[in-house]
Amino acid sequence: MKKVISAFILCLSIYIIYRDITTGTFIHPTKATTVSPEVTDAHIPYQMVTVHPGDTLLSIIEAQQKGPIPVSIDKAIADFEKLNPGEKAQTLRIGKTYKIPLYKR
């Protein structure tokens, strides 16, 4: 019985290797999607600011305003990410310059 099972496993292994080499694995075709480039909102005023150790988006905006920010934190994050495509407000890098949105009181 062991010989039959061993022969079956050997044949199955050879078949799997043969199939993988000749036809490869199944790849599901994906539909091509068009990605439109992100457009920065020209109506959001901003200031170029270089990030220093300990800076956060909130602390930078509060320093510009010399007090609490006049908009919600979610709006500030959304505006920052519009002005800086591909960047996240949570991952500011020290020494890098970003466009920080300006708000009127």
N, CA, C and O atoms as a Tinker XYZ file with bonds, in Angstrom:
   420  protein
     1  N      0.807000   -1.186000    0.000000    73     2
     2  CA     0.000000    0.000000    0.000000    64     1     3
     3  C      0.860000    1.263000    0.000000    63     2     4     5
     4  O      0.514000    2.248000   -0.652000    81     3
     5  N      1.993000    1.239000    0.738000    73     3     6
     6  CA     2.880000    2.391000    0.787000    64     5     7
     7  C      3.456000    2.688000   -0.587000    63     6     8     9
     8  O      3.650000    3.851000   -0.943000    81     7
     9  N      3.735000    1.625000   -1.376000    73     7    10
    10  CA     4.302000    1.819000   -2.707000    64     9    11
    11  C      3.288000    2.506000   -3.621000    63    10    12    13
    12  O      3.662000    3.352000   -4.433000    81    11
    13  N      2.024000    2.153000   -3.499000    73    11    14
    14  CA     0.981000    2.751000   -4.340000    64    13    15
    15  C      0.824000    4.235000   -4.005000    63    14    16    17
    16  O      0.735000    5.073000   -4.902000    81    15
    17  N      0.791000    4.553000   -2.717000    73    15    18
    18  CA     0.651000    5.952000   -2.295000    64    17    19
    19  C      1.876000    6.753000   -2.708000    63    18    20    21
    20  O      1.747000    7.884000   -3.176000    81    19
    21  N      3.073000    6.175000   -2.540000    73    19    22
    22  CA     4.305000    6.857000   -2.938000    64    21    23
    23  C      4.324000    7.099000   -4.440000    63    22    24    25
    24  O      4.718000    8.177000   -4.884000    81    23
    25  N      3.904000    6.113000   -5.232000    73    23    26
    26  CA     3.861000    6.263000   -6.685000    64    25    27
    27  C      2.853000    7.340000   -7.080000    63    26    28    29
    28  O      3.117000    8.135000   -7.982000    81    27
    29  N      1.700000    7.368000   -6.410000    73    27    30
    30  CA     0.684000    8.376000   -6.702000    64    29    31
    31  C      1.209000    9.783000   -6.401000    63    30    32    33
    32  O      1.025000   10.698000   -7.203000    81    31
    33  N      1.861000    9.957000   -5.247000    73    31    34
    34  CA     2.412000   11.264000   -4.868000    64    33    35
    35  C      3.505000   11.682000   -5.841000    63    34    36    37
    36  O      3.588000   12.856000   -6.202000    81    35
    37  N      4.350000   10.739000   -6.275000    73    35    38
    38  CA     5.405000   11.035000   -7.235000    64    37    39
    39  C      4.804000   11.479000   -8.568000    63    38    40    41
    40  O      5.244000   12.473000   -9.146000    81    39
    41  N      3.803000   10.748000   -9.057000    73    39    42
    42  CA     3.155000   11.109000  -10.329000    64    41    43
    43  C      2.474000   12.472000  -10.227000    63    42    44    45
    44  O      2.550000   13.280000  -11.153000    81    43
    45  N      1.815000   12.720000   -9.110000    73    43    46
    46  CA     1.145000   14.003000   -8.911000    64    45    47
    47  C      2.161000   15.141000   -8.878000    63    46    48    49
    48  O      1.925000   16.203000   -9.455000    81    47
    49  N      3.282000   14.923000   -8.207000    73    47    50
    50  CA     4.329000   15.947000   -8.137000    64    49    51
    51  C      4.902000   16.236000   -9.513000    63    50    52    53
    52  O      5.110000   17.397000   -9.865000    81    51
    53  N      5.159000   15.197000  -10.292000    73    51    54
    54  CA     5.693000   15.376000  -11.644000    64    53    55
    55  C      4.691000   16.136000  -12.507000    63    54    56    57
    56  O      5.076000   17.025000  -13.267000    81    55
    57  N      3.402000   15.791000  -12.394000    73    55    58
    58  CA     2.373000   16.480000  -13.167000    64    57    59
    59  C      2.301000   17.963000  -12.786000    63    58    60    61
    60  O      2.192000   18.825000  -13.658000    81    59
    61  N      2.362000   18.252000  -11.492000    73    59    62
    62  CA     2.289000   19.643000  -11.030000    64    61    63
    63  C      3.474000   20.446000  -11.551000    63    62    64    65
    64  O      3.308000   21.578000  -12.005000    81    63
    65  N      4.669000   19.865000  -11.486000    73    63    66
    66  CA     5.864000   20.553000  -11.986000    64    65    67
    67  C      5.759000   20.777000  -13.489000    63    66    68    69
    68  O      6.065000   21.866000  -13.975000    81    67
    69  N      5.325000   19.751000  -14.234000    73    67    70
    70  CA     5.160000   19.874000  -15.683000    64    69    71
    71  C      4.148000   20.970000  -16.020000    63    70    72    73
    72  O      4.394000   21.811000  -16.885000    81    71
    73  N      3.020000   20.952000  -15.334000    73    71    74
    74  CA     1.953000   21.934000  -15.591000    64    73    75
    75  C      2.437000   23.353000  -15.288000    63    74    76    77
    76  O      2.135000   24.285000  -16.034000    81    75
    77  N      3.179000   23.517000  -14.206000    73    75    78
    78  CA     3.670000   24.833000  -13.825000    64    77    79
    79  C      4.683000   25.367000  -14.833000    63    78    80    81
    80  O      4.686000   26.557000  -15.146000    81    79
    81  N      5.539000   24.485000  -15.339000    73    79    82
    82  CA     6.558000   24.911000  -16.304000    64    81    83
    83  C      5.942000   25.243000  -17.660000    63    82    84    85
    84  O      6.329000   26.230000  -18.286000    81    83
    85  N      4.997000   24.442000  -18.119000    73    83    86
    86  CA     4.452000   24.652000  -19.462000    64    85    87
    87  C      3.411000   25.767000  -19.533000    63    86    88    89
    88  O      3.461000   26.590000  -20.447000    81    87
    89  N      2.484000   25.811000  -18.605000    73    87    90
    90  CA     1.426000   26.822000  -18.701000    64    89    91
    91  C      1.510000   27.880000  -17.617000    63    90    92    93
    92  O      0.895000   28.937000  -17.756000    81    91
    93  N      2.228000   27.644000  -16.574000    73    91    94
    94  CA     2.349000   28.619000  -15.499000    64    93    95
    95  C      1.123000   28.635000  -14.613000    63    94    96    97
    96  O      0.213000   27.819000  -14.755000    81    95
    97  N      1.123000   29.573000  -13.709000    73    95    98
    98  CA    -0.016000   29.694000  -12.807000    64    97    99
    99  C     -1.105000   30.508000  -13.479000    63    98   100   101
   100  O     -0.844000   31.261000  -14.417000    81    99
   101  N     -2.301000   30.355000  -13.004000    73    99   102
   102  CA    -3.416000   31.097000  -13.573000    64   101   103
   103  C     -3.338000   32.551000  -13.136000    63   102   104   105
   104  O     -3.214000   32.854000  -11.950000    81   103
   105  N     -3.411000   33.434000  -14.107000    73   103   106
   106  CA    -3.414000   34.858000  -13.816000    64   105   107
   107  C     -4.756000   35.406000  -14.262000    63   106   108   109
   108  O     -5.145000   35.266000  -15.421000    81   107
   109  N     -5.443000   36.019000  -13.347000    73   107   110
   110  CA    -6.728000   36.605000  -13.683000    64   109   111
   111  C     -6.488000   37.943000  -14.373000    63   110   112   113
   112  O     -5.812000   38.809000  -13.818000    81   111
   113  N     -7.029000   38.123000  -15.566000    73   111   114
   114  CA    -6.819000   39.405000  -16.242000    64   113   115
   115  C     -7.511000   40.533000  -15.473000    63   114   116   117
   116  O     -8.617000   40.372000  -14.957000    81   115
   117  N     -6.837000   41.659000  -15.416000    73   115   118
   118  CA    -7.418000   42.808000  -14.737000    64   117   119
   119  C     -7.779000   43.857000  -15.769000    63   118   120   121
   120  O     -7.126000   43.982000  -16.804000    81   119
   121  N     -8.800000   44.589000  -15.482000    73   119   122
   122  CA    -9.212000   45.655000  -16.380000    64   121   123
   123  C     -8.286000   46.840000  -16.191000    63   122   124   125
   124  O     -7.898000   47.172000  -15.071000    81   123
   125  N     -7.939000   47.469000  -17.292000    73   123   126
   126  CA    -7.095000   48.653000  -17.216000    64   125   127
   127  C     -7.922000   49.810000  -16.663000    63   126   128   129
   128  O     -9.036000   50.071000  -17.117000    81   127
   129  N     -7.363000   50.481000  -15.693000    73   127   130
   130  CA    -8.059000   51.632000  -15.133000    64   129   131
   131  C     -7.268000   52.884000  -15.440000    63   130   132   133
   132  O     -6.037000   52.878000  -15.438000    81   131
   133  N     -7.972000   53.928000  -15.696000    73   131   134
   134  CA    -7.316000   55.192000  -15.979000    64   133   135
   135  C     -7.276000   56.008000  -14.698000    63   134   136   137
   136  O     -8.294000   56.202000  -14.033000    81   135
   137  N     -6.111000   56.469000  -14.375000    73   135   138
   138  CA    -5.954000   57.271000  -13.174000    64   137   139
   139  C     -5.719000   58.704000  -13.603000    63   138   140   141
   140  O     -4.749000   59.011000  -14.296000    81   139
   141  N     -6.607000   59.566000  -13.187000    73   139   142
   142  CA    -6.431000   60.972000  -13.535000    64   141   143
   143  C     -5.446000   61.590000  -12.553000    63   142   144   145
   144  O     -5.473000   61.273000  -11.364000    81   143
   145  N     -4.587000   62.458000  -13.037000    73   143   146
   146  CA    -3.627000   63.076000  -12.129000    64   145   147
   147  C     -4.348000   63.947000  -11.110000    63   146   148   149
   148  O     -5.354000   64.591000  -11.410000    81   147
   149  N     -3.805000   63.947000   -9.901000    73   147   150
   150  CA    -4.421000   64.749000   -8.855000    64   149   151
   151  C     -4.143000   66.221000   -9.126000    63   150   152   153
   152  O     -3.009000   66.622000   -9.389000    81   151
   153  N     -5.183000   66.993000   -9.057000    73   151   154
   154  CA    -5.060000   68.422000   -9.311000    64   153   155
   155  C     -5.084000   69.138000   -7.971000    63   154   156   157
   156  O     -5.979000   68.927000   -7.152000    81   155
   157  N     -4.089000   69.987000   -7.762000    73   155   158
   158  CA    -4.095000   70.741000   -6.516000    64   157   159
   159  C     -5.125000   71.843000   -6.618000    63   158   160   161
   160  O     -5.302000   72.454000   -7.672000    81   159
   161  N     -5.790000   72.086000   -5.533000    73   159   162
   162  CA    -6.825000   73.112000   -5.506000    64   161   163
   163  C     -6.146000   74.474000   -5.458000    63   162   164   165
   164  O     -5.524000   74.833000   -4.458000    81   163
   165  N     -6.270000   75.224000   -6.540000    73   163   166
   166  CA    -5.608000   76.520000   -6.638000    64   165   167
   167  C     -6.223000   77.539000   -5.686000    63   166   168   169
   168  O     -5.644000   78.603000   -5.466000    81   167
   169  N     -7.383000   77.231000   -5.119000    73   167   170
   170  CA    -8.060000   78.171000   -4.246000    64   169   171
   171  C     -7.619000   78.053000   -2.793000    63   170   172   173
   172  O     -8.056000   78.841000   -1.954000    81   171
   173  N     -6.775000   77.098000   -2.484000    73   171   174
   174  CA    -6.299000   76.945000   -1.106000    64   173   175
   175  C     -4.984000   77.709000   -0.971000    63   174   176   177
   176  O     -3.982000   77.312000   -1.565000    81   175
   177  N     -4.971000   78.795000   -0.204000    73   175   178
   178  CA    -3.703000   79.498000   -0.003000    64   177   179
   179  C     -2.781000   78.642000    0.869000    63   178   180   181
   180  O     -3.241000   77.927000    1.760000    81   179
   181  N     -1.482000   78.723000    0.600000    73   179   182
   182  CA    -0.543000   77.898000    1.357000    64   181   183
   183  C      0.759000   78.636000    1.579000    63   182   184   185
   184  O      1.023000   79.672000    0.968000    81   183
   185  N      1.566000   78.081000    2.466000    73   183   186
   186  CA     2.895000   78.590000    2.753000    64   185   187
   187  C      3.844000   77.402000    2.763000    63   186   188   189
   188  O      3.517000   76.350000    3.312000    81   187
   189  N      5.014000   77.560000    2.160000    73   187   190
   190  CA     6.016000   76.502000    2.159000    64   189   191
   191  C      6.703000   76.491000    3.531000    63   190   192   193
   192  O      7.215000   77.513000    3.988000    81   191
   193  N      6.706000   75.322000    4.175000    73   191   194
   194  CA     7.280000   75.191000    5.516000    64   193   195
   195  C      8.161000   73.952000    5.552000    63   194   196   197
   196  O      7.770000   72.889000    5.070000    81   195
   197  N      9.365000   74.093000    6.131000    73   195   198
   198  CA    10.261000   72.959000    6.329000    64   197   199
   199  C      9.996000   72.378000    7.716000    63   198   200   201
   200  O      9.940000   73.107000    8.707000    81   199
   201  N      9.837000   71.065000    7.773000    73   199   202
   202  CA     9.486000   70.387000    9.021000    64   201   203
   203  C     10.727000   70.221000    9.894000    63   202   204   205
   204  O     11.795000   69.834000    9.421000    81   203
   205  N     10.558000   70.524000   11.178000    73   203   206
   206  CA    11.618000   70.369000   12.175000    64   205   207
   207  C     11.230000   69.245000   13.129000    63   206   208   209
   208  O     10.060000   68.863000   13.172000    81   207
   209  N     12.180000   68.701000   13.897000    73   207   210
   210  CA    11.847000   67.631000   14.837000    64   209   211
   211  C     10.728000   68.055000   15.793000    63   210   212   213
   212  O     10.758000   69.151000   16.352000    81   211
   213  N      9.751000   67.180000   15.968000    73   211   214
   214  CA     8.636000   67.444000   16.869000    64   213   215
   215  C      7.447000   68.122000   16.214000    63   214   216   217
   216  O      6.387000   68.231000   16.829000    81   215
   217  N      7.603000   68.584000   14.968000    73   215   218
   218  CA     6.498000   69.252000   14.274000    64   217   219
   219  C      5.437000   68.257000   13.835000    63   218   220   221
   220  O      5.741000   67.141000   13.412000    81   219
   221  N      4.195000   68.681000   13.943000    73   219   222
   222  CA     3.067000   67.956000   13.364000    64   221   223
   223  C      2.306000   68.961000   12.515000    63   222   224   225
   224  O      2.531000   70.167000   12.622000    81   223
   225  N      1.410000   68.471000   11.678000    73   223   226
   226  CA     0.619000   69.386000   10.854000    64   225   227
   227  C     -0.148000   70.354000   11.746000    63   226   228   229
   228  O     -0.200000   71.551000   11.467000    81   227
   229  N     -0.738000   69.841000   12.810000    73   227   230
   230  CA    -1.514000   70.683000   13.719000    64   229   231
   231  C     -0.636000   71.741000   14.379000    63   230   232   233
   232  O     -1.035000   72.903000   14.468000    81   231
   233  N      0.551000   71.359000   14.843000    73   231   234
   234  CA     1.419000   72.333000   15.516000    64   233   235
   235  C      1.917000   73.401000   14.546000    63   234   236   237
   236  O      2.081000   74.557000   14.936000    81   235
   237  N      2.158000   73.032000   13.291000    73   235   238
   238  CA     2.608000   74.011000   12.296000    64   237   239
   239  C      1.496000   75.017000   12.007000    63   238   240   241
   240  O      1.744000   76.222000   11.961000    81   239
   241  N      0.269000   74.526000   11.812000    73   239   242
   242  CA    -0.850000   75.431000   11.515000    64   241   243
   243  C     -1.147000   76.319000   12.722000    63   242   244   245
   244  O     -1.439000   77.503000   12.556000    81   243
   245  N     -1.076000   75.761000   13.937000    73   243   246
   246  CA    -1.305000   76.575000   15.134000    64   245   247
   247  C     -0.235000   77.654000   15.276000    63   246   248   249
   248  O     -0.536000   78.759000   15.728000    81   247
   249  N      1.011000   77.354000   14.899000    73   247   250
   250  CA     2.078000   78.352000   14.961000    64   249   251
   251  C      1.822000   79.463000   13.943000    63   250   252   253
   252  O      2.080000   80.632000   14.230000    81   251
   253  N      1.317000   79.112000   12.757000    73   251   254
   254  CA     0.985000   80.126000   11.753000    64   253   255
   255  C     -0.147000   81.022000   12.248000    63   254   256   257
   256  O     -0.120000   82.235000   12.038000    81   255
   257  N     -1.136000   80.428000   12.901000    73   255   258
   258  CA    -2.321000   81.157000   13.362000    64   257   259
   259  C     -2.078000   81.879000   14.687000    63   258   260   261
   260  O     -2.853000   82.753000   15.075000    81   259
   261  N     -1.008000   81.513000   15.372000    73   259   262
   262  CA    -0.720000   82.021000   16.720000    64   261   263
   263  C     -1.889000   81.725000   17.658000    63   262   264   265
   264  O     -2.293000   82.562000   18.466000    81   263
   265  N     -2.417000   80.509000   17.524000    73   263   266
   266  CA    -3.539000   80.083000   18.349000    64   265   267
   267  C     -4.187000   78.855000   17.736000    63   266   268   269
   268  O     -3.601000   78.216000   16.863000    81   267
   269  N     -5.397000   78.514000   18.185000    73   267   270
   270  CA    -6.073000   77.325000   17.647000    64   269   271
   271  C     -6.455000   77.507000   16.179000    63   270   272   273
   272  O     -6.663000   78.626000   15.709000    81   271
   273  N     -6.542000   76.398000   15.474000    73   271   274
   274  CA    -6.865000   76.486000   14.050000    64   273   275
   275  C     -8.356000   76.766000   13.877000    63   274   276   277
   276  O     -9.179000   76.246000   14.632000    81   275
   277  N     -8.709000   77.594000   12.873000    73   275   278
   278  CA   -10.106000   77.987000   12.692000    64   277   279
   279  C    -10.960000   76.982000   11.923000    63   278   280   281
   280  O    -12.142000   77.234000   11.691000    81   279
   281  N    -10.384000   75.847000   11.522000    73   279   282
   282  CA   -11.128000   74.821000   10.784000    64   281   283
   283  C    -10.982000   73.493000   11.523000    63   282   284   285
   284  O    -10.190000   73.377000   12.458000    81   283
   285  N    -11.749000   72.500000   11.097000    73   283   286
   286  CA   -11.630000   71.184000   11.731000    64   285   287
   287  C    -10.306000   70.531000   11.339000    63   286   288   289
   288  O     -9.715000   70.861000   10.310000    81   287
   289  N     -9.860000   69.616000   12.162000    73   287   290
   290  CA    -8.607000   68.911000   11.875000    64   289   291
   291  C     -8.751000   68.097000   10.591000    63   290   292   293
   292  O     -7.808000   68.008000    9.804000    81   291
   293  N     -9.922000   67.503000   10.377000    73   291   294
   294  CA   -10.146000   66.721000    9.157000    64   293   295
   295  C    -10.005000   67.584000    7.910000    63   294   296   297
   296  O     -9.441000   67.133000    6.913000    81   295
   297  N    -10.509000   68.824000    7.947000    73   295   298
   298  CA   -10.390000   69.724000    6.796000    64   297   299
   299  C     -8.931000   70.107000    6.582000    63   298   300   301
   300  O     -8.469000   70.176000    5.443000    81   299
   301  N     -8.205000   70.357000    7.667000    73   299   302
   302  CA    -6.792000   70.712000    7.554000    64   301   303
   303  C     -6.004000   69.564000    6.924000    63   302   304   305
   304  O     -5.141000   69.790000    6.076000    81   303
   305  N     -6.304000   68.334000    7.340000    73   303   306
   306  CA    -5.621000   67.167000    6.770000    64   305   307
   307  C     -5.975000   67.011000    5.300000    63   306   308   309
   308  O     -5.096000   66.756000    4.476000    81   307
   309  N     -7.259000   67.161000    4.958000    73   307   310
   310  CA    -7.688000   67.025000    3.560000    64   309   311
   311  C     -7.033000   68.089000    2.689000    63   310   312   313
   312  O     -6.582000   67.788000    1.584000    81   311
   313  N     -6.973000   69.340000    3.173000    73   311   314
   314  CA    -6.337000   70.412000    2.404000    64   313   315
   315  C     -4.845000   70.149000    2.232000    63   314   316   317
   316  O     -4.294000   70.374000    1.155000    81   315
   317  N     -4.191000   69.675000    3.289000    73   315   318
   318  CA    -2.763000   69.355000    3.201000    64   317   319
   319  C     -2.518000   68.292000    2.139000    63   318   320   321
   320  O     -1.593000   68.413000    1.336000    81   319
   321  N     -3.348000   67.246000    2.135000    73   319   322
   322  CA    -3.149000   66.154000    1.185000    64   321   323
   323  C     -3.501000   66.569000   -0.242000    63   322   324   325
   324  O     -2.984000   65.976000   -1.189000    81   323
   325  N     -4.370000   67.577000   -0.425000    73   323   326
   326  CA    -4.630000   68.125000   -1.765000    64   325   327
   327  C     -3.436000   68.926000   -2.258000    63   326   328   329
   328  O     -3.066000   68.847000   -3.430000    81   327
   329  N     -2.838000   69.695000   -1.360000    73   327   330
   330  CA    -1.695000   70.525000   -1.741000    64   329   331
   331  C     -0.422000   69.707000   -1.947000    63   330   332   333
   332  O      0.460000   70.115000   -2.704000    81   331
   333  N     -0.321000   68.570000   -1.288000    73   331   334
   334  CA     0.866000   67.715000   -1.361000    64   333   335
   335  C      0.450000   66.322000   -1.808000    63   334   336   337
   336  O      0.361000   65.416000   -0.979000    81   335
   337  N      0.191000   66.126000   -3.115000    73   335   338
   338  CA    -0.263000   64.815000   -3.590000    64   337   339
   339  C      0.741000   63.717000   -3.243000    63   338   340   341
   340  O      1.951000   63.888000   -3.395000    81   339
   341  N      0.217000   62.601000   -2.780000    73   339   342
   342  CA     1.064000   61.458000   -2.446000    64   341   343
   343  C      1.636000   61.508000   -1.044000    63   342   344   345
   344  O      2.312000   60.568000   -0.625000    81   343
   345  N      1.385000   62.572000   -0.312000    73   343   346
   346  CA     1.896000   62.697000    1.057000    64   345   347
   347  C      0.747000   62.541000    2.043000    63   346   348   349
   348  O     -0.389000   62.920000    1.757000    81   347
   349  N      1.049000   61.985000    3.191000    73   347   350
   350  CA     0.069000   61.840000    4.262000    64   349   351
   351  C      0.441000   62.790000    5.396000    63   350   352   353
   352  O      1.619000   62.964000    5.709000    81   351
   353  N     -0.560000   63.395000    6.001000    73   351   354
   354  CA    -0.318000   64.346000    7.086000    64   353   355
   355  C      0.297000   63.659000    8.301000    63   354   356   357
   356  O      0.987000   64.300000    9.094000    81   355
   357  N      0.051000   62.359000    8.450000    73   355   358
   358  CA     0.556000   61.634000    9.614000    64   357   359
   359  C      2.029000   61.254000    9.476000    63   358   360   361
   360  O      2.649000   60.835000   10.453000    81   359
   361  N      2.595000   61.393000    8.280000    73   359   362
   362  CA     3.973000   60.939000    8.064000    64   361   363
   363  C      4.857000   62.063000    7.536000    63   362   364   365
   364  O      5.524000   61.901000    6.514000    81   363
   365  N      4.867000   63.198000    8.225000    73   363   366
   366  CA     5.751000   64.295000    7.832000    64   365   367
   367  C      7.196000   63.881000    8.095000    63   366   368   369
   368  O      7.495000   63.253000    9.110000    81   367
   369  N      8.092000   64.239000    7.168000    73   367   370
   370  CA     9.504000   63.884000    7.316000    64   369   371
   371  C     10.315000   65.113000    7.702000    63   370   372   373
   372  O     10.159000   66.186000    7.121000    81   371
   373  N     11.173000   64.939000    8.679000    73   371   374
   374  CA    12.017000   66.032000    9.156000    64   373   375
   375  C     12.920000   66.497000    8.018000    63   374   376   377
   376  O     13.530000   65.679000    7.329000    81   375
   377  N     13.004000   67.820000    7.823000    73   375   378
   378  CA    13.864000   68.401000    6.802000    64   377   379
   379  C     13.197000   68.563000    5.450000    63   378   380   381
   380  O     13.751000   69.224000    4.572000    81   379
   381  N     12.030000   67.981000    5.259000    73   379   382
   382  CA    11.332000   68.097000    3.983000    64   381   383
   383  C     10.422000   69.322000    4.020000    63   382   384   385
   384  O      9.874000   69.669000    5.066000    81   383
   385  N     10.268000   69.973000    2.865000    73   383   386
   386  CA     9.431000   71.160000    2.764000    64   385   387
   387  C      8.076000   70.779000    2.187000    63   386   388   389
   388  O      7.993000   70.080000    1.177000    81   387
   389  N      7.012000   71.247000    2.839000    73   387   390
   390  CA     5.643000   70.948000    2.430000    64   389   391
   391  C      4.869000   72.241000    2.229000    63   390   392   393
   392  O      5.232000   73.295000    2.751000    81   391
   393  N      3.789000   72.133000    1.457000    73   391   394
   394  CA     2.836000   73.235000    1.321000    64   393   395
   395  C      1.827000   73.080000    2.458000    63   394   396   397
   396  O      1.093000   72.094000    2.518000    81   395
   397  N      1.800000   74.062000    3.355000    73   395   398
   398  CA     0.900000   74.027000    4.507000    64   397   399
   399  C     -0.239000   75.013000    4.240000    63   398   400   401
   400  O      0.019000   76.180000    3.944000    81   399
   401  N     -1.494000   74.562000    4.338000    73   399   402
   402  CA    -2.613000   75.467000    4.055000    64   401   403
   403  C     -2.692000   76.613000    5.066000    63   402   404   405
   404  O     -2.443000   76.436000    6.258000    81   403
   405  N     -3.048000   77.797000    4.548000    73   403   406
   406  CA    -3.243000   78.976000    5.393000    64   405   407
   407  C     -4.736000   79.217000    5.550000    63   406   408   409
   408  O     -5.502000   79.048000    4.601000    81   407
   409  N     -5.146000   79.609000    6.743000    73   407   410
   410  CA    -6.559000   79.877000    7.009000    64   409   411
   411  C     -6.706000   81.258000    7.623000    63   410   412   413
   412  O     -5.848000   81.720000    8.375000    81   411
   413  N     -7.819000   81.911000    7.283000    73   411   414
   414  CA    -8.129000   83.206000    7.891000    64   413   415
   415  C     -8.934000   82.958000    9.149000    63   414   416   417
   416  O     -9.696000   81.994000    9.230000    81   415
   417  N     -8.766000   83.823000   10.123000    73   415   418
   418  CA    -9.506000   83.683000   11.383000    64   417   419
   419  C    -10.931000   84.069000   11.215000    63   418   420
   420  O    -11.703000   84.013000   12.173000    81   419
